[in-house]
């Protein structure tokens, strides 16, 4: 069985000068390789960042040199902003002269004093003195078999030149040379090195150039499990110390981005970075564009219709009590096109409006009936009412126009005025100059007189009173004579005289009554509930029925005359009695039949004079 041999080489790698975590130590964080990243410094036991305010190439050169990268000129450092979270921002407004050996020796605002956010953290790329690890190039084609028998073999090789290791970067790990047996005969041939090739030209005139030489295990080529050459087949020799400028070169294009639209002309983009390598040490930057744009999705997109703004509301269909109003909109913002859908929704919007209740004006109810007149005569007042409730005003409606009460005059006819007596006139002189006589006085029914059918004054319009003058000479003589001759005869004569006086008085009363009853201009009138008696004859009515309903003192009748009336269906009787209470006199019956109305009155006359008769006239 045929086997192939791999030849490997090992190169040393230079290390940076940063050591343990001492105060002021630096490190690079979150970079794409070890030569770049966010610059952090160790202080008070905490790693913190540096703000990019005023941070320049002198500051970056000091930092790269402290990190162990050779930095002979300012172009060895590239400064950029590298955001990201840090526990602390230690330094801001750093100012280095370029001669410092440590960044903490440079001036700054003071540890932890800054006005930056973590998005302003500084990042650096250190190009000078950094190792570059080598990587293999492509394999060469297989050589022709060296022998057709026993020890024939084929070989192929590759170079560690993609890239070539520099600045003590690691050599490619693996075989640079492969041998394949190609002879069928069994022959064991141990390999042996051929001569070294000449050193190649230095790979760079500056910075970290190198020279290489190689040799082949082909003197002879090992075959048939012969031992491969022992030792290195490739050597590298550093050949340049001076730094050289590096022109920037584009890296590869990124993949095209997704089209940012599916129709109506979207775009795709791809980018490349001038990082293969980065320009440094005064090298020129990449020429050309860093971004390419490609138009995509050129077909027209379907446009889905969208509504325009609503139009203004129409006028409300009612001013109160809930009306309706409408508004419209159009599907033209934009209108649908290219198969796009029509707007979803209604073109007409309906809304209720003026939902408040309508005002209701009040109206009057019917007038009530007229109430009772405030007076029965001489013009009273009566009222009637109405209410503003047919309907009641509501919701701001107007109250009824007009008045709630109406009045009118009633019973305009004049009231009856009953006659009233004036005061008694003075007594007339006694009608005799000696002995017993009488005097009278009168009064008029004129305070006021009766008007408008009012009743006449009640009672008598004259008054009679006995009077006594000196004893007549004839009477005195007779009296002395009689007393001396016969006391019995004197008493008898006195009794006859008194009886005659009483009879005279009764006849006089009857005459005065007849005179008053039938004198012209006087009309006797009874008034309901008044029960007034016009004359003495009326007081004597004992058998007539009446409907008088009162009990009161008879007006106008002097000295104890009363009129008694009862509202019953029984007969009303008036009994008039005259009683004389002066001394011991004779009882004289006075009968008067059929006076005015046919009734009779029993009058017992027992008085010494006419005045006592009138004072004791009563109705019982």
DRENGU-145894 format. One record per residue: x, y, z of N, C-alpha, C in turn. Coordinates in steps of 0.05 Angstrom, whole numbers, plus 5000, padded with zeros to 4 digits. Layout:
REM residues N
XYZXYZXYZ ...
This chain:
REM residues 620
501749765000500050005000501850255000 500950454984502550704982501650905003 503551035014503051245034504351505024 503351735034504651995028505552115053 507652275052508952405075508352705074 507952815098507553095101509953215114 510853445104513153585116512053835130 512653875155511754095171514054255181 513554515185515554695197514354845220 515854945238514855095261516455355263 514955585266516155845268515455965296 517156125306516656265332514856505327 513256585347511456815346512357015367 512657265359513357475378510957545396 511457615421509357685440509357985446 507058085454506858375462507958425489 508558665495509758735520507858765543 505158765538503258795561503458555579 503758595604504058375623501558325639 501858305666499658265685497958515688 495958495704494058715708495158905729 497059065720498159275737496759545731 496759725750495459985745496660115721 494960185701495860315677496260125654 495859855658496059665636493859715615 494459655590492559695568491759425556 489359435542488559205527486659295505 486459125483484659185461482358975462 479859075461477558905465475658935441 474458705433472358695412473358775385 475858715378476858765351476658515334 476958555308476758325290479358165290 481558275300484058125304485558255326 487858145333489258235357490458515354 490558625330491758885326489859115329 487259055335485359275336483259215358 481759425366479659385385479259635403 477259615421476759845440479059855460 480260095463482460125481481460145510 482459975528481659985556484159995573 483960135596486260165614485360065641 487259945656486659825682487460025704 485360095721485860285742484060225766 485260235789483760185815482259915814 483559715801482459455800480259415780 479659605763477459585744478559665716 477659505696478259575668476159785659 477160005648475360215638476260315611 474560465598475060555570476260835570 477060925546478161195542476361335522 475461585529473761735511475261835487 473861855464475261925439475562235436 474562385456474962675454477862755453 478762895432481562995429483562765427 482862515424484762295422485862295393 488662325390489862345364491962125360 493462155337495461955331497761945350 498462165363500562155383499761985407 497162025415496061865437496061565429 495161515404494961235395497761105392 499761265384502461155381503561065408 503061235429503961155456502560895465 499860875459498460635467499460395453 499860415426500860175411503660095420 505360285426508060215436507860085463 506060185481505660045507504659765504 502959725483501859455478503959265466 506259365457508459195447508659195417 507159375404507359395375509359615368 511359555351513259765343511859985329 512460225336511260455324513360665319 514260685295516360875288515261135278 512761145268511661385257508661385262 507461615257504561645264502861475246 503761405223502061255204501760965213 503260885235502960605244500360575260 498760785266496460775283493960885268 491760745270489260845259487260855282 485861085284484061145307481161145297 479361025312476561025305474961005331 472361025329470561005352469560725355 469960605378469060335383467260345408 464560345403462660355425462560095439 460760075459460359835475460459895504 459159715519458959755548461659725562 462259905580464559875598463659945626 464959825645464259885673464860175681 466960285667467860555675469060685651 468760955649470261115630472361255647 474961165644477061265661478261525652 478661555625480261785615478661935594 478962205594477762375574479662615569 479662705544481462925535484362865540 485162615531487962535534489762705516 492062785526494062945511496862835515 497962685495500662575497502562735478 505062725486507162855469508262655449 507862395453508962185436511462055447 512562175468515062075480514561905505 512061895514511461745538511661445533 512261305555512461015552509860875561 507961025574505460915583503261135579 500861045573498761225568497961385593 498361265617497561395642499361635648 501761655634503461885637502462125622 500562085603499562315588497562475604 497262725597495362895611492462815604 490562855623487762805619486162945641 483462925640481763075658481962975687 482962745690482962615717481462355715 482362165732481161895730478161905735 476561805716473661795718472262055713 473662275707472362535701472062565670 469562575661469062575632466262685627 465762735602463062815593462262655568 462862395569462462215546460461995553 459261885532457761635535459461405525 458561165532460160925524460260895493 458261025479458361015450460761175438 462161335456464461495446467161375455 467161125462469660995469471560985445 474161025449476061035427477060745421 477460695395478660445386481060505369 483060335369485560375353486260125338 487760165316489059945301492059995301 493559805310496459825311497759655289 498959785270500159645247503059575251 504559735264507459695267508159465286 509959285276511059075294509258855301 507058815288505258605295505758365278 505858115290506457875275504157825255 505057705232503157615212503557315208 501657145215501956855212501656775182 503356595174503256505147500956315142 500156285116498156095108498855985081 498055735077498855585053497655705028 499255685007498155734980497055474969 496355484943495155244931497255034925 496454784925498254564918498954574888 501454494883502254464855501154204844 501254164818500453914807502453684813 501453444812503253214817505353194794 507753134803509853094783509552814770 511052774749511052514736512452314754 511552074754512751874772515751854765 517251854786520251864783521351604773 519851404775520951144766518550964759 519050814741516950624733517150364749 519150354766519450104782520250174810 519750004826520649994854520350264869 522050434862522150684878521050924864 519250884845518051114832516151274850 515951524846514251694863513351944848 511252054858510352314848510352514871 510752764866510752964887509053204879 508253344899507053604895507753784920 507654034917508554214939506754464940 507054604961505554864965507355044981 506855304978508555504992506855645014 508355715035507055865057507156155049 505456235031505556515020502856645016 500956545031498256665028496956715055 498056905072500357065066502956945075 505257075068507856995078508057085107 508956915125509157005153511257225155 510657425173512457645176512357735205 514257895213514458005240514257785260 515757565255515857335272513157205275 511457235254508957095254509356805250 507456645258507756355256507756255227 509556055223509655935196507255745194 506655685169504255515164504555245178 502355165190502354905204501454695184 503154495181502354275163504654215143 504054065122506153975102506154155079 508554215071508954375046509554195022 509853935027510753755006509453485010 508353374989507153104990508452934968 508752684976509952484957508052254955 507552164930505751944925507251734909 507251494921508551264906507051204881 508551164861507251114836508450874821 510050714835511250484823509950234835 509450044819508249804829510249604841 512649634833514649454844515349544872 516049354888516649404915519549484917 519949734927522649834930522650034952 524249994971524350184994526650374989 525950614987528050824983527651035005 529651075021529551275042530151545029 528751735037529151995025531652135036 532552335021534852485029534552765017 535452965032535053235023536753304998 535453454982537053564961538353824970 539553974953540854214961538854444967 539654624985537954854990537855034966 535555144963535355344941536555604951 536955784933537956044941535856194957 536756384974534856554988533356724969 530756744974529156914957529757204963 528957374945529257664949527557734974 528557934989527058015013524258095005 522358005020519558055013518758345016 520258495030519558775033522158925040 522259175030524559335035524259485062 522059445075521559585100519759415117 519359515141517559395160518459115168 517358905158518058635168518458445144 520158515127520758345104522158085112 522057895095523257635101524257505075 526257325078527257155056526756865063 526356705043525956425047527656265028 528156025037529455825020528255555026 528455365008527255105012528954885000 528454655008529854424996527854194994 528554004977526753784972527953524982 526253364993527153095001527152914976 528952974959528952834932531652734924 533252694944535952604936536752364954 535352124949533152074932530452134946 528352114930525652144941524951894956 524151894981523351644994521051504980 521251244979519151094966518950824980 516750694974516250424985516750415015 515450625028515750645057518550715066 519950825047522650925056522251175073 524151215090523951435109524151705094 522551885104522552155093524852305105 525652505091527952665101527352775129 529352785145529052895172530053175172 528453355184529253635185527253815171 528054075168526254275156526654295126 524454325113524654355084524454645076 523954825097523455105090524555275112 525955495105527055675125526255965118 525856115138525056395134527156565149 527956785137529956965149528857255147 528757385170527957665170530157825156 529158005139531058155123530558455122 528758565137528258855136527358945164 528359165172527659285198526059545194 526659685174525259945170522359905164 520860095175517960075169517360195142 515360085129514660175102511660245102 511060435083508260505081506760285067 504260265074502460055063500160195049 499960155024497560255009495160075015 492960215018490560065024489659904999 488259695004487159534982484459424991 482759414971479959324977479859034986 478258985005477458705011475358614992 474458374995472458274976469758404980 468158394959465458504961463758324979 462058454993460158295009457958184991 456258015002454057904986452058134981 450558104959448458304953446358284976 445458504984443258515004440658424991 438758365008436058304998434858554985 433358514965431958744952430058874973 430159134975428659274995425759314987 424959204965422159214956421658984938 419058914936418358684918417358784891 416959044888415959154863416459454863 415959574840416159864836418959964841 420959804835423759904835424959914863 425859684873427459674897430459684890 432059664910434959664905436259454922 438559354913440359174928443059314930 444359264952446959394956448959174964 451559234958453759084969456059274974 457759204993459959385002462559235003 464659385004467359275009468859475026 470859375039472459535058475359545049 476459785053479359815046480959705069 481059445070482459315093484159085085 485059085060486558845050489058935035 490859075050490859155078489659435082 489559515107488859785113491159965104 490560195094492860375088494160465114 496760475114498260555138500860675130 502060815149504660935146504861105121 502661255115502661435092501861305067 501061055068500160915044497561035034 497161005009494661124997492260945003 490061085005487560935010486560814985 484660644987483660504963482260704945 482460664920481060834900478760674890 476560814884474160674874471960714894 469760574889467360604906467260374926 466160444949465960244970463160104970 461360214954458560104954457560094926 456159884920454859864894451859824898 450259944880447359934882446259804857 444459614860443259474838440159514840 438959604817436059634817434759364814 432659314829431359054829428359104831 426758894826423858904828422659134814 423059144787422159374772419259364764 417959144768415159134761413459314779 411159414768409459584784408059434806 407959544829406659414852403659464850 401959274858399159334861398759544883 397159744877396659954896393959914910 394059874936391559834951390360104957 387860134951386460394955386460474984 386460724989386360835017384361075017 383061095039381061305042382361585044 380961775032381662055037380462135064 380962385072379762485097376762505093 375362475116372462515115371762795108 369562825093368563095087367163215111 366363465108364963595130362163475134 361263485159358563385165356463555152 354363425143352063565132350563705155 348663885148347064005169345263795182 344863835208343163645223340263665213 338963435211336263425200334163535220 334963575244333063695264334763865283 333464075293334864255311334664155340 332963955345332863845372331363575370 331363425392329863175392331162955376 333862965371335362755357334862755327 336762885312336762885283339062715272 339462725246341662575234343362765217 345862685214347662825196349562625182 350562695160352262505144354762645135 356862475129359262575116360262345097 361862425078362862225058365862245056 366962025044369862015038370161855012 372561885000373061754974375461564977 375461354961377661164960379661264939 381061494945382861614925385361714937 386261584960388661684973390561464980 391661304960391261334931388861164922 388061194897386061014886387260744881 385860524882387060264876387860244847 390160114842391160074815392859824814 393459734790395059494785394059244801 391359234802390159004815389959024845 390559264856390459304885387559304894 387159234920384459214931383259494935 380559504933379059744940379059784970 378560034978378560105006376559935022 377259855046375459695063373959885081 371359885080369760065097367560195081 366260395094363960535082364760805072 363560885050363961155040362161365054 360161265068358161445081358261385111 358361605126358361585156355861725166 354361595183351861705194352161745224 351161975233351462045261348962185271 348262135296346062275308346962555318 345162745319345963015327343463145340 344063355354342063515368340063335383 341263165400339662975415338263095439 338863355445337563475467334563515461 332963505483330063525479329263795469 327163805453326264065442324864225464 325164495463323764655482320764645477 319164635498316264625496315164885509 313765045493312565295504310165215520 309765355542307465305559304865425547 302565315554299965415545298065405569 296065585568294265605591292165385590 291465295614289165115617286565285615 284365145616281765285615281465455641 279965685638279365845662277665685682 278165725707276365605728273765755729 271865655743269365795747269766045764 268066245760268266495776267666425805 269366525824268866465852266666655862 265866625888263666785899264367075901 262367245895262867535895263567615924 265467805926266367895952264368065967 262268155953260168315966257468255952 255368295967252668235955251468485942 252768715946251768965934253969165934 253369395921255269615920257869545905 257869345888260169275872262369115887 262168845885264268675896266268585874 268068405881270068295862269867995863 269967875840270167585838272367515819 273867295824276167215809275766935797 277366885776277666615765280566575758 281466335758284366265755284766075731 287266075722288165875702291065815708 292065585698294765495704296165445677 298865515677300465465652301465175652 299564995647300264705648298964545626 298364675604297164525582298564575555 301164515552302764365572304464565589 305864445609307764595624310164665606 311364905609313764965594316064785603 317664685585319964505592322164545571 324564455580326964465562327464745552 327064945569327565215560325365355545 322965225543320765345529319665585544 318165755529317166005541314765955559 314666105580312366095598309966235585 307566165593305166275581305166575583 304166705562304066995561301267085572 301267245592298667325604298667295634 296367325646296067305675294767045683 295266965708294066725718291466775732 290767025737288267085751286867305736 284267285735282567495721280367575741 279867835743277867935762275768095747 273368105759271268275748269468375771 268168595765266368715785263668565784 262468525808259968385810258168525830 255568455828253568575847253768875849 253469005825253769295824251369445836 249169305841246769445851247369555879 245969775885246469915911245369745934 246769755956245869605980243569755993 241669606005239569736021240669866045 239670106051240570246075238170276094 238270156116236070166136236170436150 233870546155233670796170234570766198 235670976209236570986237235571246250 234771216276233671446290235871656296 234971896294236672116304236472126335 237872296348237572316377234972456384 233972396408231472516417231772816419 229672956411229573246415229073306444 229173556451228673636479225673586486 225273546512222473506521220873766517 218473726508216673956506215674036534 214874276539213874356566211474186574 211074166600208874016611206174146601 204273976595201774076583199874196604 200674216629199074336650200774506668 199474696680201074876698200874786727 198974606733198774506761197674226760 198174086780197173816781198773626763 197573396758198973196741198373266712 200573256695200373296666202273106651 202773176626204673006610206273196592 208573086585210273226565211373016545 212173106522213172916502215573036487 216872846474219172916457219072736432 220372826410220272666385223172626375 223372436355225872386341225172316312 227172356294226672306265228272066256 227071936236228471696223230171806200 232371946207233972086186236972066191 237871876206240771856212241771566206 241871466181240771596157237871516153 236571656134233871566126234171306110 232171146107232370896092232670956062 234570806049234970836020234870566007 234370565980234570325964233070095976 230670155986228969945996229669856024 231370016038231969946066229569986084 229669856107227269856124227170116140 224770186149224370416165225470366193 225770586208226770556235224770396252 225770246270224070076287223470226313 221070216322220370346348218670596343 218270746366216570986366218171226360 216971426347218371676341217571896361 215971816382215372006403215471866430 215772036450216071926477214372106495 212771986513211072136532211972076560 211972286576212872256603210972436621 210072326643208272476661209872696674 208572906680209773126694207873226716 208873336736207273426759208073706767 205973876767206474156774205474196803 205374436811204374496838201474416841 200574386865197774296870195874526862 193974446848191974656840190474756865 189775016865188375116889185874966896 184274906877181774756882182374486894 184274346884184974076893185974086922 187474286928188574306955186374356976 184474526968182374576987180574336991 179974196970178373956972179773746988 182373726984183873516998183873557028 184073817036184173867065181473817076 179373887061176673847070175973547073 176873407052176173127053177672987076 180173067081181672937102180472987129 179273227130178173287156175473167161 174073117138171373007142171172707139 172572617119172172327116174572217100 176172057112178571947099177771737079 175471617082174671407063173871527037 172571757038171771887013174171986998 176172077013178672176999180071946984 180171736997181471506983179971416959 177471416960175771336938176171526914 176071776921176471976899179271956886 181271906903183971866892184071636873 182771416880182771176863181471236837 179171376838177771436813179471606795 180871796808182571976792184871826778 185971646792188171486779187071316757 184771196761183671026740183071196715 182071426719181571596696184071666681 186171726696188771796683189771556666 189571316677190471086662188871046637 186171076639184471046615185271256595 185871496604186671716585189271646571 191071536586193671456574193371246553 191671046559191270816540190070926515 188071106518186671216494188771376478 190371526492192471686478194371506463 195271286475197071096461195870986436 193170916438191870806415191771016393 191271256401191071476380193771516367 195871526383198471576371199271346352 198571106360199270876343197870896316 195270956317193770986292194871206275 195671426288196771646273199371566259 201171436273203671366261203371146240 201470976245201070746226200170846199 198471036200197171116174198071396165 200271506175201071766165202371736138 202171946121203271926094206371906094 207471766073210371746069211671536085 210271406102211571186118210570916109 212470736104211770466095212970276115 211270126128212269926148213369696133 215669616141216969386127218469216147 217868966145219368776161221768676145 223868626158226268526145227068256158 227568076140228267806150230667826168 230667676190232767676209233067936224 231368136218231468386233229368386256 226968296249224868286269224368546282 224568766267224069026279221069086280 220169216302217269276305216869566299 215069616280214569896271213070056292 211069936306209370096324208369916346 206970046364205869896387203869686379 202369746357200369556348201769296339 204269326326205669086317206568926340 207269046362208168896385205868716396 203368796389201068646401200268406384 201668346362200868116345201667866360 199767696367200267466383199667206369 198167206346197166956335198166896307 199767086295200667026267203166856267 203266676246205666516242207766696227 210366646233212466786219214966616218 216966696202219466546200221866716209 221266896229223567056239225366886256 227966936253229966766268231866956282 231067066303232867236318231867276346 233567356364232767436391234467686397 233267906400234768146406233068356417 234368566427232968786439231768956418 229269026420227869186399229069456399 229869536374231169806372228970016373 229670236385227870466385225670456406 225370236422223270216442224570276469 223770486481225070576506224070416529 225770396549225070296575224170016575 225769836564225369546568223469416550 223169506525221369366507223069176490 222268916488223768706474221968576453 223268476432221868316411223168046410 221567846414222667566414221567416391 223467296374222667136350224066876351 222566666344223766396343223066276316 225166146304224866026277223765746280 221265726286219965466288217365476271 216265236267213865216251211365266269 211865296295209565346313208765636313 206465696323205565976324207266136343 207766386336209266566353207366756367 207566766392205666946407207267166421 206167406420207367626434205367726455 206167706480204467806502205668056514 204268256512205168516523203668576549 205268636570204068686596205168936607 203469106616204269356630203769316659 205769376675205469346704206369596718 204769696735205469936750206569846777 208869946783210269856808210470076828 209070286823209370516841207270516863 207970446887206170446909204070226907 202070266922199870076921197670196905 197470116880195370226862193370016855 191370106840189269916832190069776807 189269526804189769366779187569426760 188269546737186269616717186769446693 184869276685185269116660184769296636 186569266617186269426592186169226569 183869196557183569006535183369146509 184869056489184769176462184368936443 182168936430181668706412181968806383 182968606367183168646337184568896330 187068926341188669156334190369086309 189869206288191269186262190968916249 191668696264191668436251189568246262 187968346279185768176289186568026313 189068026322189867886347189168056370 189367956393188768106417191068096436 191268306453193268306474191968366501 192768216520191668256547193568436562 192668666568194368866581193268916609 194968866629194168916656195369186664 193669376668194569646675194669676705 196869726716197269766745199469966748 198970216741201070426743199770686751 201470856763200571116772200771316750 202571286730202871476709203571336683 203471496662203971386635206871296631 208771436644211671376640212371096649 211171016672211770756682210570546663 208370606650207270416631209270356608 210470566598212370526576214970386585 215770446609218270336619217970036624 215669936627215269656633214069496610 214269606587213169466563215169266554 214569006554216368796546214868596528 216468456511215368236495216367976506 214667796512215467546524214267316508 
